[in-house]
C-alpha cells in the first residue's frame, strides 16, 4: 500500500501519542508524516509546520489529518480539514454540542470524505464479542469508573475542567472526556449509535474540586429499545482502577474491561485484539475498508454530552465528605459506590451519596493473590499505558504479610519499570522491555518498535492464576505465545510467590531473544523475569550464598539471591533454568535472572523458566535467607561459575 501522507494537529498534549503512532505506521510503510499543525510546534521535526491546518493540508498534499486539539476547536477544524481535501481522525469527544456535531456531519456529506472519531476502545474486538460471550439477550448495562486526578490535571490547560471558555462550549467533564470511552463503549455494546437511539436521560453531576465541570457523576439512559444504561464515575478515587461495563443479561452477567479489551465471565477473563483507528482510516483511504468509528456512530454519545451541556452546573460536594491530600482531593469509598451503582443500575443519590461514602464496601473486581484471607499482591494489566511502555501484565503492589509494599511501578528513573513480571529488551527486533532500544555503535534510541503482551485468557487455579498471553509486535504480528502461572502460599512468617512461564515462537522460525549487552552495552544483560523494588527503601543490600554486594553478584550464576532492606527481604530462587543474575542496587533496586546475558538466545521450540520469591518482613541475614531457600523453595539447580 502506498503510504498515506498525514498531518497531525495539536502535538503538545495527547497528540504526542498520535505522532508516535504515525511513526510506527511509517516504519511499516503505511504512513508518512507530512506536517505538524500547532500554534507552538516542537523543534526538531523535519516536516512543514504552522498554525493553519487547511493551508498545511493543501501545502503538503496530505490525505489525512489527525486532530488532537482542545474540544471546542474540534468542529471548526474538522470541517475545515475535510473541505481542504483530507480525511480526518478526530479525537473524542467529536463536538461539545449536537449542533456542532451536525456541522461536522454536513462537511462529511458535502465532501464524501471519512471522519473517524478517536474512541479507540471502539476498535476493540471485545465490543462485538460482548453479547455473544454473555450468551443471552442484554437487559441493561452498568458502568463503573474510579480514577484519581491531581490538582494539576484541572489546570493543565485554560479549558481543563471548564464547561465554557470565553462563551464557547468546552464540556471537559468526567463523563464527557476522561470517561468518554466508558460511555461510548456502553452505547456501542447496546447498539445505540445514533442521536435518536437515546430516549430519556437522568443526570446527577457533582464536583469536589474547584472547577466548573463534573468530577463525580451519574447518568442513567433509557434507550429507544428499552435497554437501561447506568453510569457512575469519579476522578476523586484514592487509587486508579480499571473501569468496566457490568453487562446484565436475563440470568447471567459479565464484565467488559474496555481499557484492556477483556471480558470476564464465570471467573475467566478472555482477551481480545484491537484495531488501531488510524490504521483503519489509512485502509479506508487506500482500499475502502469501512471505518470502525465513523462520525455517525458517535451520535448517541453526543446526545448525552448535549444533555450535560444543557444541565445545571454540578453541585459541590460538602467539604466534610472530602479528604484533602497534598496533590489531590479524595472522596473516600467512591469506588465501592461505583461498583454498587453498576451492579444495581442505581444513581449516586439513590445510594445515599455523599453521606454513604465509606459505608458501601463493595470491592473493585480485580485479580489478586492471597495467602489465607490476606491479599498480598495485585496482578494488574493497565489500560492507560502508552506503546513506549511495552504494556504487560505485572504484579503491583506486592506486600509483605505485614503490609509493606515491596514493588515499584513507573518510577521517575525508569518509567517503563512495572513491579514484577516478564520483560525482554529485544524479541525478534521488537522491544518488550519499554523505553529506549540500545543500537550497536549508536547507543539508546526511542524507536517505533515496541511490543505488548496481550491476554488470551486468565483463569483462576489453586492459589493464583494461569495466564495465556500473546507477545504482539508493533505491526500486530504475534511473535510469541506465553503460558504463565503465578501462585501464592504461606512460608512460615513470610509468604512465597511461585512464578513460571513458557515462551514459544509463533512465526514459524526460531525466536531470538537479546539484551542490550548482546549489542555492545556492557553489563546490561537484563531480560526475563524482573522485579523492581522501591528505591526509597533504607539499608538496601544484596547477597547470594557465595558473595555479597552488587558488583560481586551481578552476572553470577547461582541458584538463589537475596535483596534486603531494613523493612523487607526478597529471596529469589531459580527453580527451572539457571541464568546469570542481573542486579542493580546503587542506581535503583532491581533483580532478575537474565535470559540473554551476553549472547542472543535462540529458542527453537519452547523456553521454560520458573522461580520462587520468598517475601518477608524485616531484614534477613544470609543464614536466614539460606534457611528460607531450604524450607520454602523447590530444589534449585546447582551453582555455576559466573560468566
Buried (B, 14 or more C-beta within 10 A) or exposed (E): EEBBBBBBBBBBBEBBBBBBBBBBBBBBEBBBBBBBBBEEBEEEBEBBBBEEBBBBBEBBEBBBBBBBBBBBBBBBBBBBBBBBBBBBBBBBBBBBBBEBBBBBBEBBEEBEBBBBBBBBBBBBEBBEBBBEBBEEEBBBBBBBBBBBBBEEBBEEBEBBBBBBBEEEBBBBBBBBBBBBBBBBBBBBBBBBBBBEBBBEBEBBBBBBBEBBBBBBBBBBBBBBEEBBBBBBBBBBBBEBBBBBBBBBBEEEBBBBBBBBBBBBBEEEBBBBBBBBBBBBBBBBBBEEBEBBBBBBBBBBBBBBBBBBBEBEEBEEBEEEBBBEEEEBBBBBBBBBBBBBBBBBBBBBEBBEBBEBBBEBEBEBBEBBBEBEEEBBBBBBBBBEBBBBBBBBBBBBBBBBBEEBBBBBBBBEEBBBBBBBBBBBBBBBBBBBBBBBBBBEEEEEEEBBBBBBBBBBEBEEEEBBBBBBBBBBBBBBBBBBBBBBBBBBBEBEEBBBBBBBBBBBBBEEEEBBBBBBBBBEBEBBBBBBBBBBBBBEBEEBBBBBBEBEEBEBBBBBBBBBBBBBBEBBBBBBBBBBBBBBBBBBBEEBBBBBBBBBBBEEBEBEEBBEBBBBBBBBBBBBEEEBBBBBBEEBBEEBBEBEEBE
